[in-house]
């Protein structure tokens, strides 16, 4: 018979667990980086823009309101000219 140590399967198992553990640690570190990046992404209320002629910067909602107001004004002028 061979002189192999009986612990060989256990050692292989331990090495496999250590490799899996290293992989999980790398994945966890990368996930933490992704979470940090996502938290720092600007949200619509953090994106500011100052329209031409405006006194203050507006967030996305304020800009949409301003755009729709101007569109309504233009539609009113066009419709008023057609009548």
N, C-alpha and C positions, 0 to 999 in steps of 0.2 A: 504494500500500500504506500501511498505517498505520505510525506512528512508535512503536509500542509497544516497550517494552524486552523483550528476550528473557528476562530474569530473572524476569518476572512469575510464571510457574508455580513457580519456585524460592522466591520470596518468599512466595507463598501456602502452599507446603509448609512453609516455616520458621515462619510464623505458626500453622499448624495444629499443628505439633510443639510450639511454645511453649504453646499453649492446652492441649494434651493433658498437657504436663509440669506446668502449673499445676494441672490437675484431679488428677493423680496425687499431687502434693504435698499437696493438701487432703485427699485420701482417706487418704494415709499419716498425716497429722497426726490425723485423726479415728480411725483404727485404733489409733494409739498411745494416745489417750484411752480408747478402749474396753478395750484391754488393761490399762491401769492400773486401770480400774474393776473389771474381772473379777478381777484379782489381789487387790484389796482386799475383795472380797466375803467375808463370813464363811462359813466352812465349818462343817459340823455339829460338828466338835470345838472350834470357837471359840464356839459358841452355848451359853451357860451359863444354868442355871436352878436356883434353890434351892427344892426342894419344901417344902411345909409340914411342919414338924417336923424337917427335915434340918439337919445341922450345916454341911455344905459345899455349894457349888454343884456341880451335875453337868452334864456335857456331854450331848449328845443321846443317846448310847448309854446312859449311866448313867441318864438319865431314862426311856428305854424299859425298861430293866431294872427300874427301880423301879415303873413302871406295870404291867408284866407280873407282877411279884411281888405287887403289891396285888390284881390281878385273880385270880391263883391263890389268894391267901388268901381272897378273897370267894367264889370258886367252892367252895373247900374248906368254908367255913362253910355255904354254901347246900346243898351236897351232903351235908354232915354232918347238917344239920337234917332233910333228906328221908329219911335212912335210919332 
